[in-house]
């Protein structure tokens, strides 16, 4: 028997996805390659790669290959008497039939996705809505048709792209099957946005975020505590709170800044031009941002970069993907920050952050 995936690369996936998509074992589908902007000074991802948009035919071909793999796994399961269940004997038999799958990361990803019910998918890479709307709508409808078990389809998106698309275009994309967006806000401060070459203004962040929510998307906005360093921490905190309040997204996710080797800002850090916040200063910045934040969002610390600890040495915040529901749990978060600040008085500054560098 010939298999559609015997070439060893039966469909294409990228590297990056949000932690919540890995935690839910999402199906990873590459609609675009790399990042269309790729100028942010804090980022080392994609720096040696060019952005490209995959054709409708390529994307549909990948979806067909995954569907064929799923069909064969289920057929094997039925033939072995497991009534469609994907388990170890089924996986072993599949690999016996197509040994090349034994070293395929894509195969492992599809198996995990099926085991948990095939409920979620993530569109890679950095900005799938950059595709022409009619083409994105076509492949989204095809994806939903081929995999009716999907309950959620997610993508990264840039605020500027969302602001540029018309509301009717965004509604069409949502109605075709893309229902969750992850946006890298990083900061709401215009001076800092210019310094880090984000390519967007605070007002464009607001416009893009609001428009996405009006179109129906569930929206996660990511911000970077510490991105302004010792010099710009206060305006970074205040203006980030201002912009996030104006958007009021479903989720606000903290991704503390750590200088990444290979990024332009790392050179500034290494030369002593950029001054990192220590643990106490990080929490002071975070306290100010949270105090000024007036939202009904879920505020999340669902990443290992949120390193702060209490006096017992345990993580200060839960890293659950659902985080803390505001405004009800705002005072709880502020109390935890105070607990962290107390712990910092007896802890060596920057211990955890230094270890991450």
C-alpha positions, 0 to 999 in steps of 0.5 A: 500500500502507498501512503500519502505521507511516505515522503517523510514530510507529509505536511508542514509545521512550524516551531512556535505556538502559545503555551495554551495550544501545546497544553491542549495538544492543538493540531498545528497547521502552517498557513504562513511562514515566519513573520511579515514584520520581523523587526522587533528588537526584543525578538530573535525568532525568524530573524534569518527567515523570510516571510511567505504566504502558503498557497491555498493548494499547499494548505489544502494538501496538508489538511488532506494528508492529515485527514488521510493519516487520521483515517488510517489510524482509525481504520487500524483501530477498528481492525484491531477491535478498538472501535476507533480508539487511538492507543499504543497497539494502534500506533505500533501497527501504524509505524509497522506499516509506515516505518518512516513515521517513527521519526516524524514529529508531525505524526506524534502531534497528530496522535496526541491531537486525536487522543484528546479528541481533536478539538483544537487547532493552531494556525502558524506562523506569526500572522495568519490574518496577513493572508488575503481574506478570501483565501483565508476564508476558503482554507478555514472552511475546508479545515472545518469541513475536514475536521468537524470535531474542531471546537476552536481554531486559533492564530497569532495576529498583529494589531496593525493587520487587524486594524487594517482589515475591515470589520466585514473582512474580520467577521468573514474570517471569524464566521469561516472558523477562526475564533481565537487570536493571540496578539503581542501587545508588549507595551502600550507606551508609544515611546517604547513601541518606537524604541523596540521597533514594534511597528504599531502605535498604542492607538493601533493596538486599541483599534485592532483589538477592539475591531477583533472583538467586535468581529466576534474573536476571543482575544488574548493580548500579551504584554512584557513586564520589564521591557522598558528597563529601569529607565521607562518602567513607569510609563510602560506600566501606566500606558500598557494599563491604559491601552489594555483597559481601552481594549478590555480583551478576554485574556491578558497574558504576562510574558516578562522580558528576558534578553534573547541572544540573537536579538538586537536588544540583547546587544544593548543589554550585554554592553550595559546600555539596557538595564534590567529590572531586578525582582523587586522592581519587576513587581513594583512595575507589575503592581502599578500596571495592575492598579491602573488596569480597569478590565473584565479580562482574565489576567494570566501568568501562564509562562515559566518567565513569570518567575516571582516567588513567595517567602516559601519559595513557591511560585507567586502566581498560578500558571493556569491558562485561565488565570485570575478573573478581573475585577473580582480577583484584582485585589487577590493579585495585588495581595500576591504582589505585596507578598512577593515584594515582602519575599524580595526583601530577603531574596538575592536580586535577579537570582531567577532572571539571571538563571534564565539568561 
